């Protein structure tokens, strides 16, 4: 149903729940208003990619200052875009964990201020759990249990997903997250930040079999991840084992760069797919969920689809526009907590881990 129709219908019934979600866990300042956990009435995202580009990664202090500048304009635009007033909003939700603490503080402070000033319930949201919601939000035929892979710049985790409020952690990265490895390899190859889109673009003309980069699987039963090894392998390939050599990437041909990018990407995707299948087999999953920024990678999406087709599982993957950080997923998950009366008070704190 279109947003306009939902708004018109919901104006005539008092049981529609509209939640304002706020997201500032890393380098996106975002707000959204969702009706009944599914209908997107508005969504605004202010990206900081250009601010962090020259550093090849997110600088926490810069991210925090940008959030401070953008948070209230983003919230105001979100409310205006939805054609609502504060009186139409039933609760305020905010991602308070995990993430960059000084970035999270901005969103949490804004949410607590609005909750107090508008006398609205406050809901704290786990950012990683919200990424799962972005994959499931529009699903009509979801079957539990599901193996849920959340793969982004800061997190690579596997969950046993039974319902929005009951995800069970199965494994996570012991060092670099997959998205972080993409960013670092892009920097090594002289490709623009953020690394995920740059690596994918460069790899389109490359041979994924050109270089045999390591695929770290850890123990045979492990559901944890490690991507520091492949990052280091690319670095050694370009600068030599002793790290004292000239960075050959600067003088490599476009084809050589493409081959390294494609080989690196294929190795990361292989690990993500195999680990997800391992988790799905272990919990006898009927579905597979994918969320997080790296979930936008086309090679990964296709490989996951092939794996699910071969194992008879349903793949539910977040739309690309909701793979990167956004507040739609925050407000959508908050709807389920709202129904259960799981509210926070004004002592809600930001947490780097969660």
C-alpha positions in Angstrom: 0.0 0.0 0.0 1.3 3.4 -0.9 2.4 5.8 1.8 -0.4 8.3 1.0 -3.1 5.6 1.3 -1.7 4.3 4.6 -1.6 7.8 6.0 -5.2 8.5 4.9 -6.3 5.2 6.4 -4.4 5.6 9.6 -5.9 9.0 10.2 -9.2 7.3 10.6 -8.1 4.6 13.1 -6.4 5.2 16.4 -4.4 1.9 16.6 -1.8 2.9 14.1 1.6 3.2 15.7 4.0 5.8 14.3 7.6 5.7 15.6 10.3 8.2 15.0 13.7 6.4 14.7 17.1 8.0 15.0 20.4 6.5 13.9 23.9 7.9 14.6 26.0 4.8 15.3 28.8 5.6 12.9 28.9 8.1 10.0 25.3 8.4 8.9 22.9 10.9 10.5 19.5 9.4 9.9 15.9 9.7 11.0 12.7 8.0 9.8 9.1 7.6 10.7 7.5 4.2 10.3 3.8 3.3 10.7 3.0 -0.1 12.2 6.6 -1.4 11.8 6.4 -1.6 8.0 5.2 1.5 6.2 7.9 4.1 5.6 6.4 7.5 6.0 9.7 9.3 5.7 13.4 8.6 5.7 16.3 11.1 5.7 20.0 10.2 5.7 22.8 12.7 5.8 26.0 10.9 4.6 29.5 11.8 5.9 31.4 9.8 3.2 33.1 12.9 1.8 34.3 14.0 5.2 36.1 10.8 5.8 37.2 10.0 2.3 40.8 11.4 2.6 41.4 9.3 5.8 40.2 6.1 4.2 37.9 5.4 7.1 35.7 7.0 9.7 37.3 9.4 12.1 35.2 9.4 15.3 35.7 13.0 16.3 34.8 14.2 12.8 31.7 11.9 12.8 30.5 13.2 16.1 30.8 16.9 15.1 29.0 16.2 11.8 26.2 14.5 13.8 25.8 17.5 16.0 25.4 19.7 13.0 23.0 17.5 11.2 20.8 15.8 13.8 18.1 18.3 14.3 17.8 19.4 10.6 17.5 15.7 9.7 14.8 15.1 12.3 12.9 18.2 11.3 13.0 17.2 7.6 11.9 13.7 8.5 8.8 15.0 10.3 8.0 17.5 7.5 8.5 14.8 4.9 5.9 12.6 6.6 3.5 15.5 6.9 3.1 14.9 10.6 3.4 16.8 13.8 4.9 15.7 17.1 1.4 14.9 18.3 1.1 12.2 15.6 4.2 10.4 16.9 3.8 7.6 19.4 7.4 6.9 20.5 11.0 7.9 19.9 13.5 5.1 19.1 17.2 5.4 18.9 20.2 3.2 18.2 22.1 3.3 21.4 24.5 0.3 20.8 26.9 -0.8 19.4 28.9 1.8 17.5 31.2 4.7 18.0 30.4 6.0 21.5 30.8 9.7 20.7 28.6 9.3 17.7 25.9 7.3 19.5 25.8 10.0 22.2 24.5 12.6 19.8 21.5 10.5 18.7 20.7 9.2 22.2 20.8 12.8 23.6 18.5 14.0 20.8 16.1 11.1 21.4 16.0 11.6 25.2 15.4 15.3 24.7 12.5 14.7 22.4 11.1 12.0 24.6 11.1 14.3 27.6 9.9 17.4 25.8 7.1 15.7 23.9 6.2 13.2 26.6 6.7 10.2 24.4 8.0 6.7 25.3 11.7 6.1 24.6 12.9 2.9 23.0 16.6 1.8 22.9 17.6 -0.2 19.8 20.6 -2.5 19.1 22.0 -1.3 15.8 23.0 -4.8 14.7 19.5 -6.3 15.5 18.0 -3.5 13.5 20.0 -4.5 10.4 18.2 -7.9 10.7 14.9 -6.0 10.7 15.8 -4.3 7.4 15.9 -7.8 5.8 12.6 -9.0 7.3 10.5 -5.8 7.3 8.7 -6.5 4.0 8.7 -10.3 4.2 5.3 -12.0 3.8 6.4 -15.6 3.9 9.2 -15.7 6.4 9.9 -19.0 8.1 11.9 -19.3 11.3 14.5 -20.2 12.3 16.8 -18.2 10.1 20.5 -17.8 9.9 21.1 -14.1 9.9 24.4 -12.6 8.6 25.0 -9.0 9.5 28.0 -7.8 7.5 29.2 -4.2 7.6 32.2 -1.9 8.2 32.1 -2.5 11.9 30.5 -5.8 12.3 30.4 -9.3 10.8 28.1 -11.5 12.9 25.9 -14.6 12.5 22.7 -15.0 14.5 20.0 -17.6 15.0 17.0 -15.5 14.3 13.7 -16.7 15.7 11.8 -13.4 15.9 12.6 -9.7 15.9 13.2 -9.7 19.7 15.0 -13.0 20.0 18.2 -13.1 18.0 20.8 -15.4 19.4 24.5 -14.6 18.6 26.3 -17.6 17.0 29.5 -16.0 15.9 31.3 -12.8 15.1 34.6 -11.4 13.9 37.6 -11.8 16.1 39.5 -9.0 14.3 38.6 -6.9 11.2 35.0 -6.9 10.0 34.5 -7.6 6.3 33.6 -4.0 5.5 36.7 -2.8 7.3 38.8 -5.1 5.2 37.1 -3.7 2.0 38.0 -0.2 3.1 41.6 -1.1 4.0 42.2 -3.0 0.8 40.7 -0.2 -1.3 43.2 2.2 0.4 46.1 -0.2 -0.4 45.0 -0.3 -4.1 44.5 3.5 -4.2 40.8 3.2 -4.7 38.3 5.8 -3.2 36.5 5.5 0.1 34.2 3.8 0.9 36.0 0.7 -0.1 33.0 -1.6 -0.7 31.6 0.1 -3.8 35.1 0.9 -5.1 36.3 -2.7 -4.8 33.1 -3.9 -6.5 33.3 -1.4 -9.3 37.0 -2.2 -9.9 36.5 -6.0 -9.8 33.9 -6.0 -12.6 36.7 -6.2 -15.2 38.9 -8.5 -13.0 39.6 -12.2 -12.8 38.6 -13.5 -9.4 41.0 -16.4 -9.9 44.0 -14.3 -10.7 45.3 -14.3 -7.1 44.7 -17.1 -4.5 44.2 -15.0 -1.4 43.6 -16.9 1.9 40.1 -17.9 3.1 40.3 -18.0 6.8 37.7 -20.5 8.2 39.3 -20.9 11.7 38.2 -24.2 13.3 36.1 -26.6 11.3 33.1 -25.9 13.5 33.7 -22.2 14.1 31.1 -19.6 13.2 33.5 -16.7 13.9 35.2 -14.6 11.3 38.7 -13.3 10.6 39.6 -10.9 7.8 42.9 -9.6 9.0 44.8 -12.3 7.1 43.4 -11.5 3.7 43.9 -7.8 4.2 47.6 -8.5 5.2 48.0 -10.8 2.1 46.9 -8.0 -0.2 49.3 -5.6 1.6 52.2 -8.0 1.2 51.3 -8.6 -2.4 51.6 -4.9 -3.1 54.4 -3.9 -0.7 56.4 -7.1 -0.1 56.7 -9.4 2.9 59.0 -7.0 4.8 56.7 -4.0 4.2 59.7 -2.0 3.1 59.2 -2.3 -0.6 57.6 0.3 -2.9 53.8 0.1 -3.1 53.4 -1.5 -6.5 49.7 -0.6 -6.6 50.7 2.9 -7.6 52.3 1.6 -10.8 50.0 -1.3 -11.5 47.8 -1.3 -14.6 44.1 -1.0 -14.4 43.8 -4.7 -15.2 46.1 -5.7 -12.4 44.1 -3.6 -9.9 40.9 -5.2 -11.2 42.3 -8.7 -10.8 43.4 -8.1 -7.2 40.1 -6.5 -6.3 38.1 -9.3 -7.9 40.3 -12.0 -6.2 40.0 -10.3 -2.8 36.3 -9.8 -3.2 35.8 -13.5 -4.2 37.8 -14.7 -1.2 35.7 -12.6 1.3 32.4 -13.7 -0.3 33.5 -17.4 -0.2 34.1 -17.1 3.6 30.8 -15.3 4.2 28.8 -17.8 2.2 30.4 -20.9 3.7 30.1 -19.6 7.2 26.4 -18.7 6.7 25.7 -22.1 5.2 27.5 -23.7 8.2 25.3 -21.7 10.6 22.1 -22.5 8.6 22.9 -26.2 8.6 23.6 -26.2 12.3 20.3 -24.6 13.4 18.4 -26.3 10.6 17.4 -22.9 9.2 14.5 -22.5 6.9 15.6 -19.0 5.8 18.7 -16.9 5.5 18.7 -13.2 6.3 21.3 -10.7 5.1 21.8 -7.1 6.3 24.5 -4.5 6.7 26.5 -2.4 4.2 28.4 -5.2 2.6 25.0 -6.9 1.9 24.7 -4.4 -1.0 27.5 -6.2 -2.8 26.1 -7.8 -5.9 28.6 -10.7 -5.9 27.7 -11.6 -2.3 24.0 -11.3 -3.0 24.2 -13.6 -6.0 26.4 -16.2 -4.2 24.0 -16.2 -1.3 21.1 -16.8 -3.6 22.9 -19.7 -5.2 23.6 -21.2 -1.8 20.0 -20.8 -0.7 18.7 -22.3 -4.0 20.9 -25.3 -3.6 19.9 -25.9 0.0 16.2 -25.2 -0.5 16.2 -22.1 1.8 14.5 -18.7 1.4 16.8 -15.8 1.1 15.6 -12.5 2.6 18.1 -9.7 2.0 17.7 -6.0 2.8 17.0 -3.7 -0.2 20.2 -2.0 -1.2 18.9 1.4 0.0 18.6 -0.1 3.5 21.8 -2.1 3.7 23.9 0.9 4.8 23.0 2.6 8.1 19.5 4.1 8.2 16.7 4.9 10.7 14.0 2.9 8.9 15.4 -0.3 10.4 15.6 1.4 13.9 12.0 2.5 13.8 10.8 -0.8 12.4 12.4 -2.9 15.1 11.1 -0.4 17.7 7.6 -1.2 16.7 8.0 -4.7 18.1 9.4 -3.4 21.3 6.6 -0.9 21.6 4.0 -3.7 21.3 5.7 -5.5 24.2 6.0 -2.4 26.3 9.8 -2.6 26.3 10.6 1.1 26.9 13.7 2.8 28.3 13.9 5.7 30.7 16.0 8.8 30.5 19.0 7.0 32.0 19.5 5.2 28.6 23.2 5.2 27.7 25.3 4.8 24.6 27.4 1.6 24.5 30.2 0.9 22.1 29.4 -2.8 22.3 26.2 -4.7 22.5 
